[in-house]
């Protein structure tokens, strides 16, 4: 079982591309990534928040990681920000599918995160899914948040 695997200390893999199609928790992902320091492309079908409610940091720098594809459901934006701060320094392409967390629609928070921690981002493919059964007042909240992506920061990067 991966969760019983310790962080890598002297055993590494030369894997450069990794696709994880099973559910995986953030804390387990960090352990796996410690074994693949040369990773360039990472795709995760279903990333889950850490089992313990603590903030985590990843001490290994993944200098070659330039592409990431993530599918997130009920994964708090604060966990995503920690992931970005730890791993996205050299990221050029981010494909992100998110749902059920309205904070992903905060354009100002995204702008700050990109400027501070994802400076090399050239492609940002973002899909946010809301559920049909959302309350009517939530629909207007979604629309108001989405309007904030129509500012110069986002328009200049199209």
Z-matrix of the N, CA and C atoms (Angstrom, degrees):
N
C 1 1.456
C 2 1.526 1 108.87
N 3 1.307 2 117.00 1 134.49
C 4 1.461 3 122.45 2 -175.35
C 5 1.516 4 111.86 3 -64.37
N 6 1.328 5 118.25 4 -36.74
C 7 1.460 6 119.81 5 -175.90
C 8 1.522 7 112.41 6 -63.19
N 9 1.347 8 117.97 7 -21.21
C 10 1.457 9 120.08 8 176.89
C 11 1.527 10 111.92 9 -89.72
N 12 1.306 11 117.42 10 -3.95
C 13 1.454 12 123.31 11 178.67
C 14 1.527 13 109.36 12 -74.47
N 15 1.336 14 117.76 13 131.60
C 16 1.469 15 118.83 14 178.51
C 17 1.530 16 110.74 15 -79.67
N 18 1.321 17 116.17 16 166.16
C 19 1.459 18 119.90 17 173.01
C 20 1.519 19 108.61 18 -62.76
N 21 1.316 20 116.82 19 142.97
C 22 1.463 21 121.71 20 -179.03
C 23 1.519 22 110.06 21 -65.62
N 24 1.311 23 115.42 22 138.84
C 25 1.458 24 119.77 23 176.02
C 26 1.525 25 110.96 24 -118.47
N 27 1.332 26 116.59 25 -40.96
C 28 1.462 27 118.37 26 -179.86
C 29 1.529 28 113.12 27 -141.86
N 30 1.315 29 118.00 28 6.47
C 31 1.464 30 121.65 29 178.05
C 32 1.520 31 108.32 30 -115.66
N 33 1.336 32 115.35 31 122.67
C 34 1.452 33 120.26 32 -176.86
C 35 1.516 34 110.21 33 -133.52
N 36 1.304 35 115.62 34 158.48
C 37 1.454 36 122.38 35 175.20
C 38 1.526 37 108.61 36 -111.32
N 39 1.315 38 116.32 37 153.65
C 40 1.460 39 121.34 38 178.04
C 41 1.528 40 111.89 39 -91.50
N 42 1.307 41 117.58 40 11.82
C 43 1.469 42 122.13 41 179.99
C 44 1.525 43 109.91 42 -56.83
N 45 1.338 44 115.91 43 132.99
C 46 1.465 45 121.51 44 178.75
C 47 1.522 46 112.60 45 -112.07
N 48 1.325 47 117.12 46 -19.93
C 49 1.465 48 121.22 47 178.06
C 50 1.521 49 108.22 48 -130.41
N 51 1.328 50 115.58 49 133.13
C 52 1.457 51 119.97 50 -177.62
C 53 1.521 52 109.16 51 -139.15
N 54 1.328 53 115.46 52 129.71
C 55 1.460 54 122.38 53 176.68
C 56 1.519 55 107.39 54 -119.44
N 57 1.328 56 116.32 55 121.12
C 58 1.462 57 122.15 56 178.73
C 59 1.522 58 107.68 57 -111.49
N 60 1.332 59 116.19 58 112.75
C 61 1.464 60 120.57 59 -175.29
C 62 1.527 61 113.14 60 -99.82
N 63 1.297 62 118.17 61 -6.39
C 64 1.459 63 121.68 62 177.93
C 65 1.516 64 110.27 63 -95.12
N 66 1.318 65 116.12 64 166.35
C 67 1.460 66 120.91 65 172.67
C 68 1.527 67 108.09 66 -63.23
N 69 1.311 68 116.17 67 135.50
C 70 1.462 69 119.88 68 178.85
C 71 1.525 70 108.69 69 -143.29
N 72 1.302 71 115.45 70 138.26
C 73 1.466 72 121.16 71 178.96
C 74 1.531 73 109.07 72 -86.91
N 75 1.321 74 115.19 73 152.31
C 76 1.458 75 121.19 74 -178.09
C 77 1.524 76 111.69 75 -57.06
N 78 1.322 77 118.18 76 -43.27
C 79 1.464 78 120.19 77 -179.69
C 80 1.530 79 111.39 78 -63.47
N 81 1.326 80 117.77 79 -36.70
C 82 1.463 81 121.52 80 176.85
C 83 1.526 82 110.59 81 -70.05
N 84 1.324 83 116.94 82 -38.42
C 85 1.465 84 120.51 83 176.98
C 86 1.522 85 110.66 84 -58.05
N 87 1.318 86 117.41 85 -44.53
C 88 1.461 87 120.56 86 179.58
C 89 1.528 88 111.31 87 -59.26
N 90 1.323 89 117.08 88 -39.24
C 91 1.469 90 120.27 89 178.25
C 92 1.529 91 109.88 90 -64.06
N 93 1.324 92 116.73 91 -47.39
C 94 1.473 93 120.40 92 179.55
C 95 1.524 94 110.69 93 -59.97
N 96 1.323 95 117.14 94 -44.43
C 97 1.465 96 120.49 95 -178.47
C 98 1.524 97 112.67 96 -64.17
N 99 1.308 98 117.28 97 -24.99
C 100 1.467 99 119.35 98 177.87
C 101 1.531 100 111.45 99 -66.03
N 102 1.332 101 117.36 100 -18.99
C 103 1.462 102 121.98 101 179.10
C 104 1.529 103 113.09 102 -92.87
N 105 1.321 104 117.63 103 -8.36
C 106 1.471 105 120.60 104 -176.82
C 107 1.535 106 110.60 105 -129.13
N 108 1.324 107 117.82 106 64.65
C 109 1.467 108 120.52 107 -175.54
C 110 1.529 109 114.14 108 -66.45
N 111 1.344 110 117.71 109 -14.61
C 112 1.468 111 121.21 110 179.97
C 113 1.526 112 112.70 111 -93.93
N 114 1.306 113 117.63 112 7.97
C 115 1.469 114 122.25 113 -175.67
C 116 1.528 115 111.25 114 -56.34
N 117 1.337 116 115.56 115 134.30
C 118 1.465 117 122.16 116 178.02
C 119 1.531 118 111.11 117 -110.95
N 120 1.331 119 115.48 118 -40.73
C 121 1.467 120 121.33 119 -176.14
C 122 1.522 121 109.03 120 -127.90
N 123 1.327 122 115.35 121 132.02
C 124 1.458 123 120.96 122 -178.60
C 125 1.521 124 109.28 123 -135.22
N 126 1.334 125 116.11 124 127.90
C 127 1.465 126 122.16 125 176.62
C 128 1.521 127 108.45 126 -125.60
N 129 1.327 128 115.34 127 131.20
C 130 1.461 129 120.71 128 -178.98
C 131 1.521 130 108.24 129 -129.71
N 132 1.327 131 115.63 130 122.50
C 133 1.460 132 120.55 131 -176.61
C 134 1.520 133 113.54 132 -76.14
N 135 1.311 134 118.21 133 -29.12
C 136 1.465 135 118.85 134 -177.41
C 137 1.525 136 109.27 135 -157.29
N 138 1.319 137 116.24 136 94.37
C 139 1.463 138 121.28 137 179.75
C 140 1.521 139 109.45 138 -91.89
N 141 1.320 140 115.43 139 130.20
C 142 1.462 141 122.40 140 -179.62
C 143 1.521 142 110.46 141 -108.80
N 144 1.308 143 116.19 142 153.91
C 145 1.467 144 121.47 143 176.12
C 146 1.526 145 109.21 144 -61.95
N 147 1.330 146 117.70 145 158.92
C 148 1.464 147 119.66 146 178.85
C 149 1.524 148 110.78 147 -61.68
N 150 1.321 149 114.94 148 150.15
C 151 1.467 150 119.81 149 -178.52
C 152 1.521 151 111.30 150 -63.11
N 153 1.313 152 115.80 151 -43.25
C 154 1.464 153 120.30 152 177.85
C 155 1.513 154 108.20 153 -89.25
N 156 1.294 155 117.47 154 147.16
C 157 1.463 156 121.79 155 -175.63
C 158 1.528 157 111.94 156 -83.45
N 159 1.273 158 117.74 157 40.00
C 160 1.459 159 120.47 158 179.08
C 161 1.518 160 109.95 159 -109.29
N 162 1.307 161 115.28 160 151.09
C 163 1.455 162 119.63 161 174.52
C 164 1.520 163 108.05 162 -77.65
N 165 1.312 164 115.19 163 139.49
C 166 1.454 165 120.71 164 -177.48
C 167 1.520 166 108.94 165 -119.07
N 168 1.299 167 115.37 166 156.56
C 169 1.460 168 119.91 167 171.06
C 170 1.516 169 108.14 168 -132.36
N 171 1.305 170 115.00 169 153.60
C 172 1.457 171 122.48 170 -178.12
C 173 1.513 172 107.02 171 -110.41
N 174 1.314 173 117.20 172 119.00
C 175 1.462 174 120.66 173 -171.92
C 176 1.532 175 113.97 174 -88.17
N 177 1.312 176 117.85 175 -8.19
C 178 1.459 177 120.99 176 -178.84
C 179 1.530 178 109.07 177 -96.05
N 180 1.315 179 117.05 178 133.90
C 181 1.457 180 121.09 179 178.91
C 182 1.525 181 109.43 180 -89.28
N 183 1.321 182 115.63 181 127.85
C 184 1.467 183 121.13 182 177.18
C 185 1.526 184 107.87 183 -102.62
N 186 1.320 185 115.41 184 81.57
C 187 1.467 186 121.43 185 -174.08
C 188 1.518 187 114.16 186 -63.60
N 189 1.336 188 117.42 187 -24.50
C 190 1.464 189 120.77 188 -175.49
C 191 1.525 190 113.82 189 -94.59
N 192 1.315 191 117.99 190 -6.14
C 193 1.466 192 120.64 191 -177.12
C 194 1.526 193 109.83 192 -70.72
N 195 1.340 194 115.80 193 108.65
C 196 1.467 195 120.72 194 -178.07
C 197 1.523 196 112.86 195 -118.62
N 198 1.328 197 117.29 196 -12.03
C 199 1.468 198 120.99 197 -177.05
C 200 1.522 199 109.49 198 -135.20
N 201 1.329 200 115.61 199 131.73
C 202 1.460 201 119.42 200 175.02
C 203 1.519 202 109.72 201 -142.32
N 204 1.328 203 114.49 202 135.01
C 205 1.458 204 122.22 203 174.52
C 206 1.527 205 107.11 204 -122.54
N 207 1.330 206 116.12 205 126.30
C 208 1.469 207 121.28 206 -175.57
C 209 1.511 208 111.47 207 -133.04
N 210 1.317 209 115.27 208 141.36
C 211 1.458 210 121.10 209 169.98
C 212 1.525 211 106.56 210 -117.62
N 213 1.330 212 115.16 211 121.09
C 214 1.463 213 121.00 212 -175.20
C 215 1.520 214 110.66 213 -125.08
N 216 1.317 215 116.20 214 127.04
C 217 1.460 216 122.33 215 173.19
C 218 1.520 217 107.36 216 -128.21
N 219 1.297 218 116.74 217 126.73
C 220 1.470 219 121.76 218 -179.14
C 221 1.531 220 111.06 219 55.84
N 222 1.301 221 116.23 220 37.58
C 223 1.465 222 123.15 221 178.67
C 224 1.520 223 105.82 222 -110.90
N 225 1.318 224 117.20 223 108.15
C 226 1.458 225 121.75 224 -174.36
C 227 1.519 226 113.33 225 -55.61
N 228 1.333 227 115.85 226 142.92
C 229 1.459 228 120.06 227 -179.88
C 230 1.523 229 111.07 228 -62.14
N 231 1.331 230 118.02 229 -30.76
C 232 1.469 231 119.84 230 178.09
C 233 1.529 232 110.59 231 -63.05
N 234 1.333 233 118.58 232 -35.14
C 235 1.470 234 120.68 233 175.10
C 236 1.530 235 110.12 234 -68.38
N 237 1.330 236 116.63 235 -39.56
C 238 1.464 237 120.08 236 177.82
C 239 1.526 238 110.56 237 -62.64
N 240 1.326 239 116.94 238 -41.41
C 241 1.468 240 120.55 239 178.29
C 242 1.526 241 111.05 240 -60.83
N 243 1.325 242 117.38 241 -41.44
C 244 1.467 243 120.28 242 177.45
C 245 1.524 244 110.56 243 -62.67
N 246 1.317 245 116.43 244 -42.81
C 247 1.460 246 121.17 245 177.64
C 248 1.527 247 110.56 246 -60.20
N 249 1.321 248 116.71 247 -45.90
C 250 1.467 249 121.34 248 179.72
C 251 1.527 250 111.10 249 -62.60
N 252 1.314 251 117.05 250 -43.76
C 253 1.467 252 120.92 251 -179.50
C 254 1.520 253 111.43 252 -64.07
N 255 1.328 254 116.39 253 -33.74
C 256 1.460 255 120.67 254 -179.03
C 257 1.528 256 113.35 255 -80.35
N 258 1.332 257 117.53 256 -38.31
C 259 1.463 258 119.91 257 -165.78
C 260 1.521 259 117.19 258 -120.66
N 261 1.312 260 119.50 259 -16.29
C 262 1.458 261 120.91 260 -166.91
C 263 1.524 262 115.04 261 -96.63
N 264 1.310 263 119.90 262 16.58
C 265 1.469 264 122.74 263 -175.87
C 266 1.528 265 112.92 264 -55.46
N 267 1.327 266 116.74 265 -38.84
C 268 1.464 267 120.81 266 -177.80
C 269 1.521 268 112.94 267 -109.60
N 270 1.314 269 116.98 268 8.88
C 271 1.458 270 121.33 269 -176.84
C 272 1.527 271 111.07 270 -63.74
N 273 1.328 272 115.40 271 131.55
C 274 1.465 273 121.58 272 178.09
C 275 1.526 274 111.90 273 -108.49
N 276 1.334 275 116.37 274 -31.32
C 277 1.464 276 121.60 275 -177.75
C 278 1.523 277 109.10 276 -127.09
N 279 1.330 278 115.30 277 126.90
C 280 1.462 279 121.56 278 175.86
C 281 1.521 280 108.36 279 -128.57
N 282 1.324 281 115.62 280 115.93
C 283 1.464 282 122.39 281 174.56
C 284 1.523 283 105.96 282 -108.17
N 285 1.309 284 115.84 283 117.72
C 286 1.462 285 119.94 284 -172.04
C 287 1.516 286 111.21 285 -131.42
N 288 1.316 287 115.02 286 129.14
C 289 1.456 288 123.10 287 173.09
C 290 1.521 289 105.43 288 -116.42
N 291 1.316 290 116.42 289 123.01
C 292 1.463 291 120.21 290 -179.63
C 293 1.517 292 109.73 291 -135.23
N 294 1.322 293 114.87 292 151.13
C 295 1.461 294 119.87 293 175.96
C 296 1.521 295 108.94 294 -152.85
N 297 1.320 296 114.02 295 161.27
C 298 1.465 297 123.24 296 171.84
C 299 1.526 298 114.90 297 70.50
N 300 1.303 299 119.00 298 2.35
C 301 1.467 300 122.44 299 177.44
C 302 1.523 301 108.01 300 -128.95
N 303 1.297 302 116.91 301 100.09
C 304 1.465 303 122.22 302 -174.41
C 305 1.530 304 112.51 303 -63.39
N 306 1.327 305 117.65 304 -20.65
C 307 1.467 306 120.48 305 -179.87
C 308 1.529 307 112.51 306 -63.33
N 309 1.333 308 118.24 307 -18.48
C 310 1.468 309 120.70 308 176.04
C 311 1.525 310 111.71 309 -68.08
N 312 1.321 311 117.03 310 -12.04
C 313 1.465 312 120.88 311 179.58
C 314 1.522 313 112.44 312 -97.21
N 315 1.311 314 117.60 313 12.87
C 316 1.464 315 122.04 314 178.80
C 317 1.533 316 108.87 315 -86.26
N 318 1.323 317 116.24 316 97.06
C 319 1.472 318 122.13 317 -175.37
C 320 1.522 319 112.57 318 -60.48
N 321 1.324 320 117.63 319 -37.54
C 322 1.468 321 120.60 320 -179.93
C 323 1.523 322 111.35 321 -67.19
N 324 1.307 323 115.98 322 -39.60
C 325 1.465 324 119.89 323 178.37
C 326 1.525 325 110.04 324 -64.69
N 327 1.335 326 116.92 325 -40.87
C 328 1.462 327 121.20 326 176.43
C 329 1.521 328 111.03 327 -62.76
N 330 1.314 329 116.30 328 -45.03
C 331 1.465 330 120.20 329 -179.22
C 332 1.524 331 110.38 330 -58.97
N 333 1.310 332 117.53 331 -46.47
C 334 1.469 333 120.98 332 178.94
C 335 1.519 334 111.46 333 -62.54
N 336 1.327 335 116.71 334 -42.12
C 337 1.461 336 120.83 335 -179.49
C 338 1.527 337 110.94 336 -64.26
N 339 1.314 338 116.97 337 -45.09
C 340 1.469 339 120.78 338 -179.14
C 341 1.524 340 110.99 339 -65.00
N 342 1.311 341 117.15 340 -47.22
C 343 1.468 342 120.28 341 -179.16
C 344 1.527 343 112.05 342 -64.19
N 345 1.313 344 117.37 343 -36.91
C 346 1.465 345 121.14 344 -175.67
C 347 1.525 346 114.32 345 -85.93
N 348 1.338 347 117.43 346 -35.46
C 349 1.462 348 118.88 347 -168.96
C 350 1.525 349 115.74 348 -130.02
N 351 1.331 350 117.91 349 -8.25
C 352 1.468 351 120.11 350 178.71
C 353 1.533 352 108.41 351 -130.92
N 354 1.321 353 117.94 352 57.59
C 355 1.467 354 121.16 353 -171.54
C 356 1.526 355 114.64 354 -67.60
N 357 1.333 356 118.17 355 -21.58
C 358 1.464 357 121.26 356 -177.17
C 359 1.522 358 113.62 357 -95.43
N 360 1.317 359 117.20 358 7.21
C 361 1.461 360 121.30 359 -176.57
C 362 1.531 361 111.02 360 -64.39
N 363 1.334 362 116.09 361 122.24
C 364 1.464 363 120.71 362 177.95
C 365 1.525 364 111.90 363 -114.54
N 366 1.332 365 117.03 364 -26.91
C 367 1.464 366 121.23 365 177.55
C 368 1.521 367 108.57 366 -127.01
N 369 1.321 368 114.92 367 122.47
C 370 1.464 369 121.71 368 178.20
C 371 1.518 370 106.94 369 -126.41
N 372 1.320 371 115.96 370 100.37
C 373 1.460 372 122.62 371 -179.42
C 374 1.525 373 106.77 372 -102.57
N 375 1.326 374 116.22 373 103.79
C 376 1.462 375 122.09 374 -171.67
C 377 1.521 376 110.33 375 -119.23
N 378 1.323 377 115.06 376 125.21
C 379 1.460 378 120.67 377 175.74
C 380 1.521 379 108.19 378 -124.43
N 381 1.321 380 115.07 379 122.18
C 382 1.466 381 120.58 380 176.66
C 383 1.517 382 107.99 381 -112.89
N 384 1.311 383 116.49 382 130.15
C 385 1.453 384 121.51 383 -178.68
C 386 1.517 385 108.97 384 -113.78
N 387 1.309 386 115.09 385 126.78
C 388 1.459 387 119.50 386 172.60
C 389 1.519 388 107.09 387 -110.50
N 390 1.288 389 114.98 388 158.70
C 391 1.457 390 119.66 389 -173.85
C 392 1.519 391 111.48 390 -93.49
N 393 1.322 392 116.53 391 142.49
C 394 1.459 393 122.61 392 -177.86
C 395 1.521 394 112.28 393 -55.63
N 396 1.289 395 115.97 394 -33.57
C 397 1.463 396 119.39 395 -175.85
C 398 1.526 397 112.96 396 -82.93
N 399 1.328 398 117.14 397 10.47
C 400 1.464 399 120.22 398 175.77
C 401 1.524 400 109.72 399 -60.85
N 402 1.298 401 115.11 400 145.96
C 403 1.463 402 120.40 401 179.58
C 404 1.522 403 109.77 402 -63.93
N 405 1.331 404 116.03 403 152.18
C 406 1.467 405 120.45 404 -178.36
C 407 1.522 406 111.86 405 -58.79
N 408 1.331 407 117.71 406 -38.57
C 409 1.465 408 119.06 407 179.43
C 410 1.530 409 111.24 408 -66.57
N 411 1.321 410 117.58 409 -27.10
C 412 1.466 411 120.54 410 176.23
C 413 1.527 412 110.52 411 -70.84
N 414 1.311 413 116.63 412 -35.29
C 415 1.465 414 119.86 413 179.12
C 416 1.525 415 110.61 414 -61.18
N 417 1.316 416 117.27 415 -41.28
C 418 1.470 417 119.15 416 178.33
C 419 1.527 418 110.37 417 -69.42
N 420 1.328 419 117.49 418 -33.31
C 421 1.468 420 120.54 419 176.20
C 422 1.527 421 110.24 420 -64.43
N 423 1.342 422 117.34 421 -43.44
C 424 1.461 423 121.18 422 176.89
C 425 1.524 424 110.52 423 -57.51
N 426 1.314 425 116.34 424 -48.57
C 427 1.470 426 121.08 425 -177.96
C 428 1.526 427 111.47 426 -61.80
N 429 1.320 428 116.91 427 -41.49
C 430 1.469 429 120.18 428 179.27
C 431 1.525 430 111.47 429 -65.58
N 432 1.314 431 117.15 430 -39.59
C 433 1.462 432 120.28 431 178.51
C 434 1.525 433 111.14 432 -66.98
N 435 1.303 434 117.13 433 -41.99
C 436 1.467 435 121.13 434 -178.74
C 437 1.526 436 111.23 435 -63.39
N 438 1.316 437 117.96 436 -32.87
C 439 1.470 438 121.62 437 178.05
C 440 1.526 439 111.63 438 -57.76
N 441 1.326 440 117.18 439 -30.27
C 442 1.466 441 120.91 440 -178.15
C 443 1.528 442 113.01 441 -68.30
N 444 1.320 443 117.71 442 -12.08
C 445 1.465 444 120.87 443 175.72
C 446 1.531 445 111.33 444 -81.50
N 447 1.319 446 117.54 445 -1.21
C 448 1.471 447 122.18 446 177.81
C 449 1.518 448 111.08 447 -97.78
N 450 1.302 449 116.99 448 49.07
C 451 1.467 450 121.00 449 176.71
C 452 1.529 451 108.35 450 -115.33
N 453 1.307 452 116.98 451 173.18
C 454 1.468 453 121.23 452 -174.58
C 455 1.531 454 112.62 453 -59.05
N 456 1.325 455 117.92 454 -37.01
C 457 1.466 456 120.62 455 179.92
C 458 1.525 457 110.69 456 -54.69
N 459 1.321 458 116.97 457 -47.43
C 460 1.459 459 121.35 458 -176.52
C 461 1.525 460 111.83 459 -79.36
N 462 1.298 461 117.39 460 -37.33
C 463 1.466 462 121.16 461 -178.63
C 464 1.528 463 110.58 462 -65.58
N 465 1.330 464 117.73 463 -40.41
C 466 1.468 465 122.08 464 179.43
C 467 1.524 466 112.34 465 -66.42
N 468 1.307 467 117.62 466 -20.58
C 469 1.460 468 121.34 467 -176.42
C 470 1.525 469 113.27 468 -101.39
N 471 1.311 470 117.46 469 9.83
C 472 1.474 471 120.01 470 179.68
C 473 1.506 472 111.09 471 -74.98
